[in-house]
Amino acid sequence: MTTVQLEKTKDEIVSEYEEKGRKIGAQLDEMVAKAGDKKQDAQSEYHKRIAKLKIKYEAAQKKLAELRDSGAGKWHHFKVDLKTVWQDVETTIKGLTH
């Protein structure tokens, strides 16, 4: 009789969010590079929005590190926080790209 794994392991979640982090980091770098193409007024506003995104991205990376370093009994708590922080980052990116 086999058991069905209903929940991802800590390592699977860390790997998933590390990959998200790499993709979002690349998007962020691309946005910074494209910011120079905008007109001066738009460029200033875009830079402000990118700066806010960077702060959120750094917070998400910190939460990922906390999850990675968490003990067996506490990682579920960090998983919920991590999901919330990354959703905020992804929402902010969508706002910048649309």
SULLIN-V944100 format. One record per residue. RES is the residue in one letter. SS is DSSP state (h for helix, s for strand, l for the rest). PSI is psi in whole degrees, -180 to 180 (* if undefined). D_CENTER is the distance of its C-alpha to the mean C-alpha in whole Angstrom. Layout:
RES_SS_PSI_D_CENTER + RES_SS_PSI_D_CENTER
This chain:
M_l_128_38 + T_l_151_35 + T_l_147_32 + V_l_130_29 + Q_l_112_26 + L_l_-21_24 + E_l_144_21 + K_l_151_18 + T_l_166_19 + K_h_-46_17 + D_h_-38_17 + E_h_-41_16 + I_h_-44_13 + V_h_-46_12 + S_h_-43_13 + E_h_-46_11 + Y_h_-26_7 + E_h_-42_9 + E_h_-44_9 + K_h_-43_6 + G_h_-42_5 + R_h_-45_9 + K_h_-45_9 + I_h_-38_6 + G_h_-41_8 + A_h_-41_11 + Q_h_-43_11 + L_h_-44_10 + D_h_-41_14 + E_h_-41_15 + M_h_-42_15 + V_h_-43_16 + A_h_-39_19 + K_h_-19_20 + A_h_-30_20 + G_l_-18_24 + D_l_-11_25 + K_l_159_25 + K_l_160_28 + Q_h_-51_28 + D_h_-47_28 + A_h_-36_25 + Q_h_-43_23 + S_h_-47_23 + E_h_-42_22 + Y_h_-42_19 + H_h_-38_18 + K_h_-44_18 + R_h_-38_15 + I_h_-39_14 + A_h_-41_14 + K_h_-40_13 + L_h_-42_9 + K_h_-40_10 + I_h_-44_10 + K_h_-40_8 + Y_h_-44_5 + E_h_-38_8 + A_h_-40_8 + A_h_-41_5 + Q_h_-38_7 + K_h_-44_10 + K_h_-39_9 + L_h_-43_9 + A_h_-39_12 + E_h_-42_14 + L_h_-46_13 + R_h_-39_15 + D_h_-5_17 + S_l_155_18 + G_l_172_22 + A_l_-37_23 + G_l_-15_24 + K_l_-11_20 + W_h_-27_18 + H_h_-36_18 + H_h_-46_17 + F_h_-31_14 + K_h_-43_13 + V_h_-46_13 + D_h_-43_12 + L_h_-44_8 + K_h_-43_9 + T_h_-45_9 + V_h_-44_7 + W_h_-35_4 + Q_h_-39_7 + D_h_-43_8 + V_h_-47_5 + E_h_-39_7 + T_h_-41_10 + T_h_-41_10 + I_h_-44_10 + K_h_-38_12 + G_h_-31_14 + L_h_-28_14 + T_h_-6_15 + H_l_*_18
